[in-house]
Amino acid sequence: MAFKVLIPQDVAVEGKEFLIQRGYEIKMGSGAAEEDLIRDVADCDAILLRTAPATRAVLEAGRNLKIVARHGAGYNNVDLEAANELGIWVTNAPDSTTNSVAEFTMGAIIAAAKRTHLLSKAMKENNFFFKNNHKGVDLAGKTLAIIGFGRIGRAVAKKASLGLDMKIIAYDPYAKPETVPEGVTMTDWETAFSSADFVSLHMPLTKDNRGFIGAEEFAMMKETAYFINCARGEVVNEEALIEALRSGQIAGVFTDVFNQEPPSMDNPLLTMDNATVTPHMASNTEECMMLMATQAASQIDLVLSGKEPDWPVNRPVIKSGVA
């Protein structure tokens, strides 16, 4: 009997074809809520997971479950502690989003600097000369601080340095010196925020850094500086960010992510002139969706073939009889 793979939310056809060609049975989920996964996972050996919650209750309901393969780099919607105890591998697709998110971040930096969202709005309101009192800024020679210098942070540094002639500083206590490219200066937390003209966040969400960037950090920033978040909304104290924008403590924000998604329609970020917002879109490209689906599927194939995955994010106590 073929192994069965639960896909709670649809993925690119290439990922499904990868599994079907290797003899796996695909079970499309009935929904993405916890209760849906609990019901659907009972007879499945793997989950190809997007944003649905893989809670302890879901993992315990998967009596045959051997792997939860995350469709993307983040895995904060999976209960790793429960997965470890239950002998379930959790994997991600760490490089699938790198270029797409880095490209989007470059667009965010440029959009913030050139104020394109305000100019577009003014044009549509027949206000051509709005531009006279709303000048943008050039990026050449400006300092970009990258908070979190992993794959995406390094890709942003390369594109901003070579493409826009920006000066790059970065903060990451876990960065190994040999991974830091020439032209990037590693610095401390305070210097990163206080020296930069643009601060771009590339930290993953963990149990320890929720609301990590708040009033203290925004107070360090220049009044002319912009904050860019194409990572995770929950890493930022959103109330502090809104207050920093209201008070003019910082010049503006471009955020692709929110504390609550989708955000409530009364969220001030949706109406503030110095805030540009997008709907968690950074990795939402045709190419990235294909990579995330196929890379997640490849990890399922490895584990269900009795091998260890390429990109584990945990070290489970493997169930007896399962490789």
Backbone bond lengths (Angstrom), bond angles and torsions (degrees), N, CA, C in turn:
res aa  C-N    CA-C-N  psi(-1)  N-CA   C-N-CA  omega(-1)  CA-C   N-CA-C  phi
1 M - - - 1.469 - - 1.527 109.14 -
2 A 1.312 116.08 135.83 1.470 121.15 -176.04 1.519 111.00 -70.21
3 F 1.314 114.82 145.29 1.460 120.16 170.86 1.529 108.57 -63.05
4 K 1.349 115.37 147.24 1.459 120.69 -177.13 1.526 109.63 -114.10
5 V 1.338 115.88 132.58 1.462 122.82 -178.39 1.522 109.41 -114.35
6 L 1.324 116.57 121.18 1.460 121.67 176.85 1.524 109.97 -85.81
7 I 1.330 116.37 129.76 1.465 122.47 174.46 1.527 106.80 -121.12
8 P 1.351 117.49 96.03 1.470 120.26 -175.76 1.520 114.23 -64.63
9 Q 1.343 116.73 -35.13 1.467 122.35 178.82 1.524 107.17 -128.22
10 D 1.308 116.52 137.38 1.462 120.89 -171.53 1.531 111.98 -58.67
11 V 1.321 115.19 148.88 1.461 122.35 178.75 1.532 108.78 -127.26
12 A 1.308 115.69 173.50 1.462 120.70 -179.42 1.526 110.51 -58.03
13 V 1.308 115.29 145.34 1.464 121.19 -175.27 1.518 111.72 -58.73
14 E 1.333 117.34 -30.78 1.471 120.01 -179.14 1.524 111.95 -61.69
15 G 1.338 117.15 -36.15 1.456 120.34 178.56 1.518 111.74 -67.41
16 K 1.325 116.33 -41.99 1.467 120.04 179.42 1.528 110.56 -67.69
17 E 1.336 116.47 -41.06 1.462 119.99 178.81 1.526 111.39 -62.88
18 F 1.334 116.87 -38.17 1.462 121.51 177.79 1.527 110.05 -55.57
19 L 1.326 116.50 -45.55 1.464 120.94 -178.10 1.525 111.84 -71.82
20 I 1.325 116.36 -43.64 1.471 120.37 -178.41 1.522 110.71 -62.68
21 Q 1.317 116.72 -41.71 1.468 121.16 -179.81 1.526 112.20 -62.97
22 R 1.324 116.93 -23.51 1.459 121.55 179.92 1.518 112.35 -99.21
23 G 1.322 116.46 11.04 1.456 120.80 171.16 1.511 116.53 91.15
24 Y 1.330 117.94 9.65 1.464 119.60 -179.87 1.524 110.57 -86.73
25 E 1.323 115.09 148.82 1.462 121.08 174.69 1.524 108.43 -94.08
26 I 1.314 116.17 131.62 1.460 121.16 -179.83 1.525 109.62 -99.75
27 K 1.322 115.03 134.08 1.457 121.45 175.11 1.523 107.79 -119.37
28 M 1.325 116.40 109.42 1.454 120.04 177.29 1.520 108.72 -75.99
29 G 1.327 116.21 133.99 1.453 120.94 -175.13 1.513 113.48 -70.70
30 S 1.322 115.01 160.79 1.468 121.12 179.57 1.525 111.58 -90.34
31 G 1.341 116.87 -5.65 1.460 121.99 179.58 1.513 109.57 172.77
32 A 1.337 115.69 175.56 1.466 120.18 -175.85 1.523 113.01 -113.21
33 A 1.340 118.08 6.09 1.462 120.77 176.94 1.524 109.83 -81.20
34 E 1.321 116.20 161.24 1.469 120.50 -177.97 1.519 111.78 -54.70
35 E 1.336 116.17 -44.62 1.467 118.51 -177.83 1.524 112.18 -64.79
36 D 1.338 116.90 -30.89 1.465 120.09 176.96 1.524 110.61 -66.67
37 L 1.331 116.04 -45.35 1.466 119.77 -179.70 1.524 111.21 -65.33
38 I 1.325 117.24 -39.52 1.469 120.41 178.77 1.526 110.08 -58.89
39 R 1.311 116.00 -41.98 1.459 120.80 -179.85 1.533 111.67 -70.50
40 D 1.348 116.28 -41.90 1.464 120.23 -171.44 1.524 113.88 -80.15
41 V 1.337 117.74 -26.70 1.460 120.38 -169.92 1.527 113.55 -83.07
42 A 1.318 117.85 -9.53 1.467 121.17 -170.53 1.523 114.03 -52.67
43 D 1.337 117.48 -37.19 1.472 120.42 -176.33 1.533 112.36 -109.40
44 C 1.334 117.02 20.94 1.469 119.94 -174.60 1.529 111.96 -108.75
45 D 1.328 114.56 152.20 1.459 121.85 -179.48 1.517 112.64 -100.70
46 A 1.326 116.83 -16.13 1.459 121.25 -177.69 1.523 109.03 -152.94
47 I 1.333 114.96 155.82 1.463 121.20 171.52 1.516 108.11 -124.96
48 L 1.324 116.54 128.96 1.463 121.74 169.87 1.522 104.81 -98.42
49 L 1.339 115.29 105.24 1.458 121.85 -163.05 1.517 112.83 -107.12
50 R 1.323 116.58 129.81 1.466 121.67 170.84 1.525 108.24 -96.92
51 T 1.322 119.03 -107.56 1.463 120.81 -174.60 1.526 113.31 -101.58
52 A 1.321 117.97 -3.20 1.465 120.97 -179.86 1.534 110.08 -64.20
53 P 1.337 118.02 152.48 1.464 120.72 -176.29 1.523 113.07 -83.71
54 A 1.330 115.89 120.39 1.464 120.86 173.31 1.524 107.39 -97.02
55 T 1.333 115.45 77.02 1.454 122.17 -177.15 1.528 110.49 -80.80
56 R 1.326 115.61 174.42 1.464 119.70 176.62 1.532 110.48 -56.42
57 A 1.328 116.36 -42.73 1.463 119.54 -179.01 1.526 111.72 -61.86
58 V 1.328 116.50 -39.16 1.473 120.58 177.63 1.526 110.13 -65.32
59 L 1.319 116.33 -46.82 1.464 120.21 -177.45 1.523 111.50 -65.41
60 E 1.316 117.07 -38.36 1.468 120.08 177.77 1.522 111.71 -67.63
61 A 1.342 116.33 -30.38 1.470 119.96 178.74 1.526 111.59 -71.41
62 G 1.335 116.58 -22.89 1.463 120.83 179.27 1.515 111.17 -84.93
63 R 1.300 115.84 79.00 1.470 120.67 -174.12 1.522 112.94 -59.99
64 N 1.332 116.94 -29.10 1.465 121.30 -179.88 1.530 112.30 -102.97
65 L 1.309 116.52 7.31 1.467 120.89 -170.30 1.528 111.73 -69.64
66 K 1.326 115.34 129.78 1.456 121.40 -179.76 1.524 113.31 -117.73
67 I 1.339 116.91 -22.04 1.468 119.69 -178.48 1.520 111.32 -154.20
68 V 1.322 114.95 140.10 1.465 122.81 166.41 1.522 105.67 -113.99
69 A 1.317 116.28 112.30 1.467 121.55 -177.55 1.523 108.75 -102.56
70 R 1.331 115.64 112.94 1.462 119.90 -178.96 1.525 111.43 -76.67
71 H 1.298 113.88 134.50 1.459 124.86 179.03 1.522 106.89 -85.60
72 G 1.349 116.41 79.30 1.459 120.97 -176.40 1.510 111.41 134.46
73 A 1.319 115.66 -172.79 1.465 120.37 -174.14 1.522 112.96 -87.95
74 G 1.329 118.29 -37.54 1.465 121.33 -176.58 1.519 111.38 -77.53
75 Y 1.334 115.79 156.04 1.469 119.89 179.80 1.533 111.03 -145.46
76 N 1.329 116.63 27.44 1.461 120.19 -178.77 1.529 112.69 -73.62
77 N 1.331 118.76 -5.14 1.471 121.02 175.39 1.525 112.35 -95.87
78 V 1.340 116.81 13.28 1.463 121.52 178.03 1.527 108.59 -118.59
79 D 1.330 116.57 134.02 1.463 121.42 176.44 1.534 108.04 -80.97
80 L 1.338 115.50 95.02 1.461 120.38 -175.32 1.522 111.63 -66.48
81 E 1.316 116.83 -37.45 1.464 119.60 -179.88 1.522 110.77 -60.79
82 A 1.326 116.27 -44.94 1.465 120.21 178.62 1.522 110.63 -65.78
83 A 1.326 117.13 -40.78 1.465 120.54 179.25 1.524 110.98 -60.95
84 N 1.320 116.82 -42.60 1.465 120.28 177.86 1.518 111.18 -59.85
85 E 1.332 116.18 -47.91 1.464 120.82 -178.24 1.525 112.09 -63.84
86 L 1.329 116.00 -34.32 1.470 120.68 -175.16 1.521 113.34 -90.45
87 G 1.346 116.45 -0.74 1.461 119.20 177.81 1.515 114.08 75.35
88 I 1.327 115.83 32.62 1.464 120.66 -176.83 1.524 109.27 -110.65
89 W 1.322 116.91 125.28 1.464 120.50 174.32 1.535 109.64 -68.43
90 V 1.321 115.64 143.29 1.459 121.92 168.50 1.523 106.47 -123.36
91 T 1.320 115.40 128.34 1.460 120.29 -179.18 1.523 109.66 -127.48
92 N 1.318 115.02 164.60 1.463 119.36 172.22 1.519 108.91 -132.42
93 A 1.307 115.85 -175.50 1.465 122.06 177.44 1.522 106.13 -122.63
94 P 1.331 117.42 77.99 1.467 121.54 -162.91 1.514 115.54 -64.33
95 D 1.317 117.15 -27.40 1.469 117.87 -176.68 1.524 112.82 -104.73
96 S 1.325 116.86 2.19 1.463 119.79 -174.36 1.522 112.75 -68.84
97 T 1.330 116.04 -31.38 1.460 119.82 -174.84 1.529 113.57 -98.64
98 T 1.319 117.52 -6.21 1.470 120.74 -167.32 1.519 112.90 -55.34
99 N 1.321 117.70 -57.62 1.464 119.63 -174.66 1.524 111.69 -68.71
100 S 1.330 116.49 -41.31 1.464 119.53 -177.79 1.519 111.57 -61.92
101 V 1.333 116.79 -46.34 1.467 119.78 -179.08 1.527 110.59 -69.83
102 A 1.333 116.85 -37.30 1.470 119.37 177.89 1.524 110.77 -63.57
103 E 1.333 117.66 -42.68 1.463 120.47 177.34 1.529 110.61 -62.19
104 F 1.325 116.12 -43.50 1.466 119.76 -179.54 1.530 110.29 -62.92
105 T 1.328 115.47 -40.59 1.467 119.89 178.96 1.518 110.93 -61.62
106 M 1.321 117.29 -40.01 1.462 119.65 177.12 1.529 110.06 -62.16
107 G 1.319 116.34 -41.24 1.461 119.89 176.44 1.511 111.65 -62.30
108 A 1.347 116.31 -37.68 1.464 120.85 179.50 1.526 110.94 -65.54
109 I 1.329 116.43 -43.06 1.467 120.80 179.01 1.527 110.24 -62.11
110 I 1.315 116.11 -45.78 1.464 120.40 179.90 1.527 110.93 -64.94
111 A 1.332 116.74 -43.51 1.467 120.33 -179.68 1.524 111.16 -62.35
112 A 1.333 116.61 -41.12 1.464 119.72 178.48 1.519 110.79 -65.21
113 A 1.330 116.24 -43.63 1.465 120.48 -177.26 1.526 111.86 -66.70
114 K 1.315 117.03 -38.59 1.467 121.52 -174.92 1.526 112.89 -95.72
115 R 1.336 117.33 -5.31 1.464 123.54 175.97 1.535 111.74 58.91
116 T 1.313 115.59 39.51 1.461 119.64 -172.39 1.526 113.20 -64.19
117 H 1.351 117.76 -32.11 1.473 118.23 -178.04 1.520 110.92 -66.69
118 L 1.344 117.19 -37.73 1.463 120.06 178.56 1.525 111.56 -70.52
119 L 1.327 115.65 -39.47 1.463 120.00 179.68 1.524 111.16 -65.34
120 S 1.322 115.90 -40.33 1.465 120.26 178.36 1.530 110.31 -64.03
121 K 1.338 116.12 -44.02 1.466 120.37 179.11 1.530 110.63 -61.30
122 A 1.333 116.56 -44.34 1.464 120.52 -179.52 1.527 111.67 -62.90
123 M 1.325 116.51 -42.35 1.467 120.52 178.79 1.528 110.95 -59.70
124 K 1.329 116.12 -41.84 1.462 120.03 -178.82 1.523 111.61 -70.31
125 E 1.335 116.01 -17.07 1.468 121.24 176.31 1.525 111.17 -99.35
126 N 1.338 116.60 16.01 1.459 123.35 176.96 1.529 112.62 62.66
127 N 1.346 115.11 37.36 1.464 120.34 -179.74 1.530 108.67 -117.62
128 F 1.319 116.50 71.62 1.463 121.92 -176.42 1.530 111.79 -60.94
129 F 1.310 117.41 -35.67 1.465 120.42 -174.13 1.530 113.53 -89.50
130 F 1.332 116.15 11.61 1.466 121.62 170.25 1.532 110.12 -54.02
131 K 1.325 114.63 -32.19 1.470 120.47 -177.18 1.520 112.69 -59.42
132 N 1.308 118.55 -27.31 1.461 121.23 -174.30 1.522 112.90 -61.62
133 N 1.321 117.25 -32.80 1.455 121.56 -178.41 1.522 113.15 -111.26
134 H 1.320 116.91 12.42 1.469 120.22 -178.01 1.535 109.07 -137.71
135 K 1.308 114.46 68.45 1.465 119.65 -179.30 1.525 110.87 -77.39
136 G 1.304 114.94 150.93 1.454 120.67 173.24 1.515 110.93 -90.78
137 V 1.334 116.28 -172.40 1.464 121.45 176.16 1.524 108.62 -128.13
138 D 1.333 115.56 151.51 1.458 120.88 174.80 1.523 110.06 -81.74
139 L 1.326 115.60 155.12 1.459 120.80 -177.10 1.529 113.35 -100.09
140 A 1.316 117.43 -24.10 1.465 120.21 -179.73 1.521 110.02 -57.94
141 G 1.313 115.55 127.00 1.459 120.71 179.07 1.517 114.86 85.67
142 K 1.334 117.93 -10.49 1.460 120.83 178.41 1.537 109.93 -76.76
143 T 1.330 115.98 155.80 1.469 121.67 -178.76 1.524 110.49 -96.45
144 L 1.319 114.82 125.59 1.459 122.27 175.87 1.523 108.54 -108.10
145 A 1.325 116.75 121.68 1.464 121.61 174.70 1.520 108.95 -99.38
146 I 1.307 115.92 125.96 1.459 121.84 179.76 1.527 107.61 -106.52
147 I 1.322 116.10 118.27 1.465 122.12 -177.99 1.527 107.88 -99.75
148 G 1.322 115.61 102.68 1.461 121.64 -173.10 1.512 108.89 103.00
149 F 1.340 116.29 103.89 1.466 119.42 -170.75 1.525 111.39 -111.58
150 G 1.331 114.31 56.27 1.458 120.30 174.79 1.522 110.44 -89.98
151 R 1.325 116.44 -151.80 1.468 120.79 -176.65 1.530 111.90 -57.53
152 I 1.332 116.50 -48.83 1.460 119.51 -176.96 1.519 110.40 -69.47
153 G 1.316 117.04 -44.28 1.462 120.42 178.55 1.518 112.34 -57.28
154 R 1.331 116.90 -41.80 1.468 120.46 178.79 1.523 111.27 -67.25
155 A 1.337 116.41 -37.84 1.470 119.45 178.86 1.529 110.62 -66.76
156 V 1.333 116.93 -39.77 1.465 120.55 176.75 1.520 110.20 -62.85
157 A 1.337 116.54 -43.27 1.470 120.60 179.55 1.521 110.87 -57.96
158 K 1.318 116.46 -44.91 1.474 120.74 -179.01 1.524 110.85 -63.07
159 K 1.319 116.64 -47.51 1.464 120.37 -177.00 1.536 111.19 -66.83
160 A 1.335 116.42 -40.39 1.462 120.00 -177.91 1.523 111.64 -71.12
161 S 1.325 115.66 -36.65 1.464 119.74 -179.11 1.523 111.56 -73.00
162 L 1.329 115.89 -52.29 1.471 120.09 -175.59 1.522 112.40 -78.26
163 G 1.331 116.71 -34.63 1.457 119.79 -175.79 1.511 114.69 -88.58
164 L 1.349 116.77 -31.61 1.461 119.95 -173.87 1.525 113.08 -120.36
165 D 1.316 116.73 -1.56 1.468 121.14 177.79 1.525 111.74 60.68
166 M 1.337 116.11 37.85 1.457 120.98 177.41 1.531 110.11 -89.18
167 K 1.314 116.09 154.57 1.456 122.61 173.55 1.525 107.28 -87.38
168 I 1.336 117.36 130.41 1.456 121.07 -172.98 1.525 111.41 -111.41
169 I 1.339 115.55 124.54 1.455 121.20 167.64 1.525 106.99 -120.97
170 A 1.320 117.74 156.79 1.462 119.98 -175.89 1.513 110.38 -147.81
171 Y 1.336 114.26 149.62 1.466 121.40 174.19 1.512 108.46 -122.15
172 D 1.317 115.86 125.78 1.463 121.62 173.53 1.523 107.81 -167.37
173 P 1.328 117.86 105.83 1.464 120.00 -177.40 1.521 113.60 -66.18
174 Y 1.331 116.80 -14.55 1.464 120.34 -178.30 1.524 112.98 -99.88
175 A 1.314 117.76 -2.11 1.468 120.68 -178.00 1.528 110.05 -69.40
176 K 1.306 115.84 130.64 1.459 120.64 176.53 1.522 108.78 -85.07
177 P 1.322 117.31 136.42 1.475 120.69 -177.27 1.520 113.58 -50.97
178 E 1.338 116.75 -36.60 1.458 119.07 -177.00 1.529 113.15 -71.21
179 T 1.338 117.24 -14.07 1.469 120.15 179.02 1.525 111.92 -93.92
180 V 1.322 117.84 -5.07 1.457 121.42 -177.66 1.525 109.71 -86.93
181 P 1.323 117.87 115.30 1.461 119.96 -176.55 1.520 112.37 -71.24
182 E 1.307 114.19 159.95 1.460 120.13 176.82 1.523 109.66 -60.97
183 G 1.313 115.94 140.08 1.457 120.10 178.91 1.507 114.26 94.58
184 V 1.346 117.52 -4.83 1.458 122.02 177.04 1.523 108.78 -108.68
185 T 1.319 117.14 129.00 1.458 122.13 178.61 1.524 109.19 -104.86
186 M 1.340 116.48 116.94 1.457 119.81 175.00 1.525 108.57 -76.94
187 T 1.324 115.41 139.50 1.462 119.21 -174.80 1.517 109.62 -142.49
188 D 1.339 116.15 176.43 1.462 119.66 179.06 1.532 110.33 -85.01
189 W 1.326 114.61 171.57 1.472 123.03 -175.57 1.524 111.84 -57.81
190 E 1.322 116.30 -49.98 1.470 120.91 -176.63 1.529 111.19 -63.88
191 T 1.322 116.44 -44.54 1.463 120.17 -178.23 1.523 110.83 -64.59
192 A 1.327 116.32 -38.67 1.465 120.19 -179.57 1.531 110.42 -58.21
193 F 1.333 116.85 -45.61 1.464 120.29 -177.77 1.527 112.14 -76.18
194 S 1.325 117.36 -38.61 1.465 119.65 -173.19 1.520 113.44 -80.54
195 S 1.346 117.81 -23.60 1.468 120.48 -174.64 1.520 113.91 -94.35
196 A 1.315 116.85 -16.90 1.455 119.98 -168.12 1.519 113.81 -86.70
197 D 1.320 114.58 149.26 1.461 121.93 168.82 1.525 110.76 -88.62
198 F 1.330 115.19 -25.90 1.466 122.81 175.79 1.519 107.41 -138.25
199 V 1.322 116.63 131.46 1.464 122.11 175.78 1.516 107.03 -114.57
200 S 1.337 116.31 120.63 1.460 120.56 -178.13 1.526 109.54 -115.52
201 L 1.334 116.02 122.87 1.461 122.09 -174.89 1.525 111.01 -89.54
202 H 1.337 115.50 129.33 1.474 120.71 177.38 1.519 111.14 -138.84
203 M 1.336 115.67 38.38 1.459 121.37 176.56 1.526 109.77 -92.94
204 P 1.339 117.96 139.31 1.462 119.60 171.50 1.525 109.79 -73.05
205 L 1.316 116.93 159.56 1.461 120.77 174.79 1.525 109.18 -83.60
206 T 1.325 116.77 127.84 1.464 122.08 175.10 1.525 108.52 -127.11
207 K 1.320 115.48 174.28 1.470 118.97 179.50 1.522 111.86 -68.06
208 D 1.329 117.16 -15.58 1.465 120.98 -175.42 1.527 114.72 -100.84
209 N 1.347 118.25 -11.49 1.478 117.50 -172.91 1.528 114.21 -118.96
210 R 1.310 117.11 19.81 1.470 120.04 177.01 1.535 109.39 -65.15
211 G 1.322 117.89 126.47 1.451 121.91 -178.29 1.515 114.07 68.24
212 F 1.310 116.77 23.40 1.461 123.64 -172.54 1.522 112.46 -65.72
213 I 1.324 116.17 -34.92 1.467 121.07 179.63 1.517 108.10 -101.93
214 G 1.346 115.50 117.59 1.456 119.39 -174.66 1.514 112.89 -145.14
215 A 1.323 115.50 -147.92 1.460 121.33 -173.13 1.524 112.87 -56.23
216 E 1.326 116.52 -40.02 1.466 119.86 -178.32 1.524 110.90 -62.21
217 E 1.328 116.56 -42.54 1.466 120.62 -179.28 1.526 111.36 -69.50
218 F 1.323 117.51 -42.30 1.467 119.67 -179.90 1.532 111.04 -66.55
219 A 1.348 116.10 -31.59 1.464 119.54 177.23 1.524 111.80 -68.14
220 M 1.328 116.78 -26.13 1.474 120.49 177.57 1.523 111.71 -72.40
221 M 1.328 117.48 -27.91 1.455 121.39 -171.00 1.527 112.42 -73.91
222 K 1.309 115.82 153.94 1.461 121.72 174.08 1.534 109.56 -64.43
223 E 1.320 116.06 151.21 1.465 119.47 176.24 1.529 111.68 -67.68
224 T 1.322 116.86 -18.29 1.464 121.55 179.28 1.530 112.34 -94.42
225 A 1.326 117.01 1.54 1.465 120.89 -172.77 1.530 112.12 -88.58
226 Y 1.321 114.47 155.77 1.460 122.50 179.33 1.530 109.75 -117.60
227 F 1.327 115.21 143.83 1.463 121.83 177.33 1.520 108.46 -107.85
228 I 1.328 116.45 130.35 1.464 122.54 -177.34 1.528 108.20 -119.41
229 N 1.330 117.46 126.56 1.462 120.44 178.28 1.520 110.76 -130.85
230 C 1.323 114.84 103.21 1.464 121.88 173.52 1.528 109.44 -117.90
231 A 1.344 115.84 30.42 1.462 121.17 -177.11 1.529 110.03 -112.58
232 R 1.343 116.59 -95.31 1.455 121.72 179.72 1.524 109.29 -134.41
233 G 1.328 116.47 130.31 1.449 120.93 -177.29 1.511 113.55 -64.26
234 E 1.345 116.61 -35.49 1.459 120.16 -173.56 1.521 113.69 -70.02
235 V 1.331 118.02 -13.78 1.466 120.31 177.04 1.533 110.27 -70.37
236 V 1.328 116.48 -20.40 1.467 122.27 -176.16 1.529 110.23 -105.41
237 N 1.325 115.89 137.15 1.459 121.30 170.75 1.526 106.87 -75.57
238 E 1.314 116.46 102.69 1.459 121.30 -171.87 1.530 112.38 -65.26
239 E 1.320 117.31 -36.15 1.469 120.14 178.33 1.524 110.52 -63.11
240 A 1.333 116.50 -40.47 1.467 120.36 178.83 1.525 110.59 -67.10
241 L 1.320 116.80 -37.72 1.458 120.90 177.76 1.525 110.36 -63.53
242 I 1.311 117.03 -45.64 1.469 121.24 179.77 1.525 110.46 -60.83
243 E 1.321 116.98 -42.81 1.463 120.81 179.62 1.524 111.24 -65.51
244 A 1.344 117.09 -38.67 1.465 120.77 177.91 1.524 111.20 -63.43
245 L 1.324 117.08 -34.05 1.459 121.39 177.56 1.527 110.81 -74.10
246 R 1.328 116.33 -42.77 1.458 120.72 -179.83 1.532 112.17 -62.38
247 S 1.336 115.24 -40.71 1.463 120.22 -174.80 1.515 113.20 -83.69
248 G 1.342 116.96 -8.63 1.458 120.14 -176.42 1.514 113.36 78.23
249 Q 1.347 115.71 16.70 1.460 119.47 177.97 1.524 110.83 -63.22
250 I 1.337 116.65 -34.81 1.465 121.97 172.64 1.521 108.28 -127.76
251 A 1.326 115.31 159.87 1.469 119.62 -174.54 1.518 112.71 -75.37
252 G 1.325 116.14 -34.34 1.450 117.42 -177.26 1.509 112.75 179.77
253 V 1.333 115.21 173.63 1.453 122.12 178.62 1.518 109.05 -137.84
254 F 1.310 115.31 146.62 1.458 122.21 164.76 1.520 104.94 -121.84
255 T 1.332 116.78 114.10 1.453 119.38 -179.83 1.520 111.20 -125.70
256 D 1.307 114.82 131.47 1.458 122.60 177.17 1.528 110.78 -98.73
257 V 1.342 115.90 -3.89 1.465 120.81 -172.63 1.524 109.99 -138.90
258 F 1.342 115.56 158.00 1.458 121.91 -174.30 1.521 110.36 -138.43
259 N 1.340 115.59 162.30 1.466 119.95 174.81 1.521 110.72 -61.44
260 Q 1.328 115.62 -38.90 1.469 122.01 177.90 1.516 107.74 -121.95
261 E 1.334 116.42 129.69 1.472 119.29 179.91 1.520 110.29 -127.67
262 P 1.347 117.02 129.29 1.465 125.17 -6.34 1.518 111.31 -67.85
263 P 1.341 117.11 152.95 1.467 119.57 179.75 1.523 110.78 -70.16
264 S 1.332 115.98 153.00 1.457 119.11 175.64 1.524 109.17 -68.87
265 M 1.308 116.48 150.39 1.461 120.34 -175.00 1.524 112.97 -68.74
266 D 1.334 117.96 -12.05 1.468 119.70 175.97 1.526 112.18 -94.35
267 N 1.318 116.95 8.94 1.468 120.46 176.12 1.529 108.77 -65.50
268 P 1.342 118.91 121.47 1.468 121.03 -177.14 1.525 114.33 -57.24
269 L 1.330 117.04 -26.02 1.464 119.12 -178.90 1.531 111.49 -61.69
270 L 1.320 116.83 -23.18 1.463 120.37 -177.74 1.527 113.06 -77.05
271 T 1.332 116.68 -14.38 1.465 119.35 -176.01 1.524 113.97 -124.58
272 M 1.307 118.51 -6.13 1.465 120.68 -177.49 1.532 110.64 -76.00
273 D 1.306 116.86 135.48 1.462 121.00 -178.98 1.525 112.57 -65.39
274 N 1.332 117.93 -29.11 1.465 119.67 -178.34 1.522 112.83 -95.34
275 A 1.331 116.08 19.92 1.460 121.52 175.41 1.527 109.58 -124.79
276 T 1.323 116.13 125.81 1.460 121.92 171.43 1.521 107.50 -106.89
277 V 1.322 116.92 129.61 1.461 121.08 -173.32 1.528 110.53 -127.88
278 T 1.325 114.87 143.84 1.462 121.89 175.21 1.534 108.24 -137.76
279 P 1.338 118.34 159.23 1.469 121.58 -168.91 1.531 115.14 -90.70
280 H 1.347 117.15 63.75 1.476 122.33 179.91 1.532 109.53 49.95
281 M 1.310 113.63 60.13 1.463 122.94 -166.42 1.531 113.78 -108.78
282 A 1.327 117.88 -8.31 1.466 120.44 -166.91 1.523 113.92 -57.47
283 S 1.314 117.19 -37.13 1.466 119.53 -178.83 1.525 112.99 -97.69
284 N 1.322 116.73 5.01 1.466 120.64 -172.68 1.523 111.18 -88.08
285 T 1.334 115.14 70.63 1.461 121.13 173.66 1.524 108.70 -123.21
286 E 1.311 116.33 160.40 1.463 120.38 179.05 1.526 110.96 -57.03
287 E 1.330 115.44 -45.31 1.461 120.11 -175.88 1.525 111.80 -67.45
288 C 1.325 115.87 -42.43 1.458 120.16 -178.33 1.530 111.05 -67.23
289 M 1.320 117.08 -41.43 1.462 120.35 179.31 1.531 111.51 -61.91
290 M 1.323 116.02 -38.08 1.462 119.78 177.15 1.521 110.79 -65.55
291 L 1.335 116.67 -44.62 1.466 120.56 -179.75 1.523 111.55 -63.68
292 M 1.326 117.08 -44.87 1.466 119.71 -179.30 1.526 111.09 -61.37
293 A 1.316 116.56 -43.06 1.467 120.18 -178.35 1.524 111.78 -66.82
294 T 1.318 117.46 -45.54 1.468 119.82 -177.02 1.525 111.82 -73.02
295 Q 1.342 116.97 -36.27 1.462 118.23 178.35 1.527 111.02 -68.51
296 A 1.321 117.90 -40.31 1.464 120.42 176.25 1.530 110.06 -63.52
297 A 1.325 116.66 -43.34 1.464 120.57 179.18 1.525 111.70 -61.89
298 S 1.324 117.00 -36.94 1.470 120.23 -179.75 1.514 111.54 -64.41
299 Q 1.347 117.37 -33.48 1.461 120.39 178.48 1.526 111.23 -71.17
300 I 1.324 116.41 -35.84 1.464 120.95 175.39 1.521 110.15 -62.62
301 D 1.315 116.24 -44.18 1.467 120.69 -179.99 1.528 111.06 -61.75
302 L 1.320 117.21 -42.01 1.465 119.97 179.88 1.528 111.05 -61.91
303 V 1.319 116.49 -50.08 1.466 119.79 -176.03 1.523 111.63 -66.98
304 L 1.326 117.63 -43.08 1.460 119.90 -179.16 1.526 112.01 -73.61
305 S 1.333 116.69 -11.15 1.468 121.60 173.31 1.527 111.31 -92.09
306 G 1.325 116.88 4.02 1.461 120.74 177.67 1.508 114.77 88.55
307 K 1.325 117.02 15.00 1.463 120.60 -178.54 1.528 110.13 -110.82
308 E 1.333 115.27 168.83 1.456 119.70 174.11 1.528 109.22 -84.36
309 P 1.328 117.57 147.23 1.467 119.86 -179.94 1.524 111.79 -73.29
310 D 1.326 115.58 160.66 1.464 121.41 177.23 1.519 112.21 -74.40
311 W 1.341 116.38 -33.78 1.471 120.27 -171.33 1.533 111.11 -127.90
312 P 1.331 117.35 63.43 1.469 118.77 178.01 1.516 111.34 -74.47
313 V 1.318 116.80 145.71 1.458 120.63 173.21 1.524 110.44 -113.77
314 N 1.324 116.54 4.86 1.467 120.89 174.80 1.527 108.95 -145.65
315 R 1.303 115.43 172.03 1.462 122.72 176.16 1.522 107.08 -128.71
316 P 1.325 116.63 85.73 1.463 119.53 -174.23 1.520 113.00 -73.96
317 V 1.320 114.69 157.26 1.461 120.72 169.07 1.525 105.97 -80.98
318 I 1.330 114.78 103.03 1.462 119.10 -170.99 1.527 111.12 -66.94
319 K 1.331 115.24 134.95 1.453 121.20 179.13 1.522 110.44 -63.01
320 S 1.279 116.06 148.52 1.458 121.30 179.79 1.517 110.54 -57.72
321 G 1.322 114.85 131.52 1.455 120.57 178.68 1.508 114.65 86.54
322 V 1.341 118.43 -0.45 1.446 122.23 179.36 1.518 109.11 -112.76
323 A 1.324 116.83 125.86 1.464 120.23 -178.34 1.500 110.49 -71.00
